[in-house]
């Protein structure tokens, strides 16, 4: 019996494409991206493209303590990133993944964001940082319409998510309300 990696190599070798075919695929993909970015063609485009308000990447001058949230897969992840510049830039990261139960995926938006806020509270309690006012970044892995950096209107749920009352709403506000309901 062949090794699984050998099987993969055989499969990839069988999929070799000519330069002409690759150029055709590139041209089609480029056209679909253009359609996705176009106001006129976006609704029917096969590759949806939505503008973002994140306009730069880290440049090495950043420092501080940050929280990152990631919702969109089979779990909800929270990350604490500490960046300092003592002798050289040093980055310390701690993370934790929290399950998102099926009844919450298909429940109400309030239940979903209450769950997210509860997980965030738990994460901060464990690290004894609940008294800190830390900047938060959110990766919300669903198509959203943005008009500013701290607003994201959910267009439609994808993946297994179906929480009611969220489509057409600002997920940043929903999360903020859930955190306030907890008193955090």
N, C-alpha and C positions, 0 to 999 in steps of 0.2 A: 504494500500500500504506500502511495506517495505521501510525502510530508505535506501538510496544509499549505506551507509557504511555496512549495513547488507547484501545487495546484493553482495558487493565486498567480504565480509567475506565468504559467501556461495560459491562463485566462487573459492576463494583461497583454501577453505577446499576441494572442489571437485578435485583440482589439486594436492593433496598431492601425492608425488612420493616415491616409495620404496627406501631404501638405495642402493639396487642393481642398480636401474635405475639411481639414482643420481651419483653413481660411474661410470657408463657407460657414462653418459653425461660429467662428468669431464674428463674422459680419452679421449673422442672424442675431447673435446674442447682443451685439452692440445696438442693433436696431430695436430689439425688445427693451433694452435699458433706456434708450431714447424715448420710446413709447411710454414706458413706466414713469419717466420724469415729466412727460408732457401733460399739461393740464387737460388737453383735449382727448388724449388717448389713454390716460392712466386708468380710467374705469374698466376698459376692456383689455388692457395690457396683460400679457402672461407673466411678466416679471414686474411686480409692483415695486415702485420706488417712491419713497416718502422722504421729504427733506428733514434734516436734523439740525439742531441748534448747537451741537458740539462741533466747534470749528477749529480746534487745535488739539494737539497731543501733548503729553507732559514734556517739559523741556529740561528737567533736572533741577529746577529752582524750587520745586514744590517742597513744602514741609508742613507737618502737622499730623493730626489724627483724623481719620476719615472712616465712614461706614459706607459699604457698598451692598446693595440688595440686588438679587437676581431671581426674578420670577418668570417662569416660562417653560420649564421642563417638568420632569417627574418629581422634582423637589424644589423647595425654596431655599436659596443659599444666602447667608449673611457673611460678610467679610469685614474685618477691621484692618485697616492699613495705617501703620504709623511710619512716617517718613521724617528723618532728622538729618542734620548736616553737621555732625560733630567734627570728626577729622575728614570723613568722606561721607557721601550720601549713604544712609543705611535705611533699609526698608524691612519692617517687621509685619508679617501678616498672620492673622488668625481667622479661621473660617469654621462655619458649621452649616450642615445641611439639615433642613427640617422637611419632613414628609408633608404633603398636601393631600389629606384624605379625599377619597372619591366623593363623599357627601358634601365636602366643601367645594370641590371643583364644579359640582353641579348644583350647588345651593345658591344662596343669594350673594350679591356683591358685598353686602355688609358682613356676611359670614366669612367670605374670603379675606377681606381686608382686616377684619378683626383677628383672624388667624395670623396674618402677616404681622400685625402689630403685637400680638401675643408672643410670637417667635422672636421678634426684635427685642421686646422687653426681657424675655428669657436670656437672650444672647448678652444683652447689656448688664443684666443682673449678675450673670456668671463671671463677667469680667470687671465687675464693680465700677462701671462707667456710666451708670444711669444718671448721675448728677451732671455729666458733661453735655454740653450743647455742641454736637459734632455735625459737620457737613455730611450730607447723605447724597449718594448717587444711586440711581435706580436703573437697572437693566430690566425693562418690561418687554419681554420677547413676543410681542403681538403687534399687529399693524395699528399705529396710532397717528393721528393728525396733530401736528404741533404748530403753534404760532409763536411760542416762546420756550425758553429752556426749561421752565418749571411747570409746564402744562402738557398733557398728553391725553387726547380724546380717543378712546378705544373705538376703532372702526368696526372690528369684528373679532370674535374669539377664534382661535385656531387650536390645533393640537387637541387635547382632551378637555380643555376648559370650556365651561358653559355657564358660569355664574351669572345669574339674572340681574338686570338693572345696572349693568356696567357699560355695555355697548352704548356709545354716544355720550358717555360721561368722562370727566377728567379724572384719571386714575390717581394723579398726584393729590387732588382734593379728597378723593375717597380714602386714600391712605392717611392723610393728615387728620381727617375726621376720626378714623379708627384709632389713631394714636391718642387724640384728645379724649375720646371716650374712655380710654384706659387711665387717663390722668398722667400719662408719662410726659 
